[in-house]
């Protein structure tokens, strides 16, 4: 909690006091709302933990969270405050989640999906299921090259040979990796 609050305070200091040139013309108001919501999430969590410590409901030793333990002495009516901070925390999180899709900070919510669905293999490598589609694509490329270049010239001949050689290399590489017969490209 301390680190998050420290990060929010640092971000506000940079945006409002230092004002670097890279922030000129950006949507400072929206960033302030996001920083405020992050701070509210952490403050309500801090209040909730402090109220649990003050009410004696904590499942962990109080000194383990020294900031909540320090604040717990100032909590009036610990049982009521614990329920208040729980609901305040839930409302702040749900408000934050409802606001996020309409802000430029949607990438915060979609980052986990982006990482999960991103490809980790080398770019340009064909999937096993993509071999048939690639075979059709190679036929289209060859036909396009035949039409675009002079069929009797040396450039067209070298292009056909290069395509055939690259296709053969790809098939051999696939056979070695999968220890099986690759579909024929002829």
For each residue, the residues with C-beta under 8 A, 3 or more apart:
1: 4 5 42 45 46 65 67 68
2: 5 6 67
3: 6 7
4: 1 7 8 38 42
5: 1 2 8 9 39 42 43
6: 2 3 9 10
7: 3 4 10 11
8: 4 5 11 12 35 38 39 42
9: 5 6 12 13
10: 6 7 13 14
11: 7 8 14 15 31 35
12: 8 9 15 16 32 35
13: 9 10 16 17 18
14: 10 11 17 18 20
15: 11 12 18 19 23 28 31 32 35
16: 12 13 19
17: 13 14
18: 13 14 15
19: 15 16 23 24
20: 14 23
21: 24
22: 26
23: 15 19 20 26 28
24: 19 21
25:
26: 22 23 31
27: 30 31 104
28: 15 23 31 32
29: 32 33
30: 27 33 34 103 104 105
31: 11 15 26 27 28 34 35
32: 12 15 28 29 35 36
33: 29 30 36 37 99 103
34: 30 31 37 38 103 105
35: 8 11 12 15 31 32 38 39
36: 32 33 39 40
37: 33 34 40 41 92 95 96 99
38: 4 8 34 35 41 42 96
39: 5 8 35 36 42 43
40: 36 37 43 44 92 96
41: 37 38 44 45 89 92 93 96
42: 1 4 5 8 38 39 45 46
43: 5 39 40 46 47
44: 40 41 47 48 85 88 89 92
45: 1 41 42 48 49 85 89
46: 1 42 43 49 50 67 68 71
47: 43 44 50 51 71 75 81 84 85 88
48: 44 45 51 52 82 85 86 89
49: 45 46 52 53 58 65 68
50: 46 47 53 54 68 69 71 72 74 75 85
51: 47 48 54 55 72 75 78 81 82 84 85
52: 48 49 55 57 58 68 82
53: 49 50 56 57 58 62 65 68 69 72
54: 50 51 72 73 75 78 81 82
55: 51 52 78 79 81 82
56: 53 78
57: 52 53 82
58: 49 52 53 61 62
59:
60: 64 65
61: 58 64
62: 53 58 65 68 69 72
63: 66 69
64: 60 61
65: 1 49 53 60 62 68 69
66: 63 69 70
67: 1 2 46 70 71
68: 1 46 49 50 52 53 62 65 71 72
69: 50 53 62 63 65 66 72
70: 66 67 73
71: 46 47 50 67 68 74 75
72: 50 51 53 54 62 68 69 75 78
73: 54 70
74: 50 71
75: 47 50 51 54 71 72 78 81
76: 81
77: 80 81
78: 51 54 55 56 72 75 81 82
79: 55 82 83
80: 77 83 84
81: 47 51 54 55 75 76 77 78 84 85
82: 48 51 52 54 55 57 78 79 85 86
83: 79 80 86 87
84: 47 51 80 81 87 88
85: 44 45 47 48 50 51 81 82 88 89
86: 48 82 83 89 90
87: 83 84 90 91
88: 44 47 84 85 91 92
89: 41 44 45 48 85 86 92 93
90: 86 87 93 94
91: 87 88 94 95
92: 37 40 41 44 88 89 95 96
93: 41 89 90 96 97
94: 90 91 97 98
95: 37 91 92 98 99
96: 37 38 40 41 92 93 99 100
97: 93 94 100 109
98: 94 95 101
99: 33 37 95 96 102 103
100: 96 97 103 105 106 108 109
101: 98 106 109
102: 99
103: 30 33 34 99 100 106
104: 27 30
105: 30 34 100 108
106: 100 101 103 109 110
107: 110 111 114
108: 100 105 111
109: 97 100 101 106
110: 106 107 113 114
111: 107 108 114 115
112: 115 116
113: 110 116 117
114: 107 110 111 117 118
115: 111 112 118
116: 112 113
117: 113 114
118: 114 115
119: 123
120:
121: 125
122: 125
123: 119
124:
125: 121 122
126: 130 131 134 170 174
127: 130 131
128: 131 178
129: 132 133
130: 126 127 133 134
131: 126 127 128 134 135 174 182 183
132: 129 135 136 183
133: 129 130 136 137
134: 126 130 131 137 138
135: 131 132 138 139 183 185
136: 132 133 139 140
137: 133 134 140 141
138: 134 135 141 142 163 167 185
139: 135 136 142 143
140: 136 137 143 144
141: 137 138 144 145 163
142: 138 139 145 146 160 163
143: 139 140 146 147
144: 140 141 147 148
145: 141 142 148 149 156 159 160 163
146: 142 143 149 151 156 160
147: 143 144
148: 144 145
149: 145 146 153 155 156 159
150: 153 155 156
151: 146 156
152: 156
153: 149 150 156 157
154: 157 158
155: 149 150 158 159
156: 145 146 149 150 151 152 153 159 160
157: 153 154 160 161
158: 154 155 161 162
159: 145 149 155 156 162 163
160: 142 145 146 156 157 163 164
161: 157 158 164 165
162: 158 159 165 166
163: 138 141 142 145 159 160 166 167
164: 160 161 167 168
165: 161 162 168 169
166: 162 163 169 170
167: 138 163 164 170 171 185
168: 164 165 171 172
169: 165 166 172 173
170: 126 166 167 173 174
171: 167 168 174 175 182 185
172: 168 169 175 176
173: 169 170 176 177
174: 126 131 170 171 177 178 182
175: 171 172 178 179 180 181 182
176: 172 173 179
177: 173 174
178: 128 174 175 182
179: 175 176
180: 175
181: 175
182: 131 171 174 175 178
183: 131 132 135
184:
185: 135 138 167 171
186:
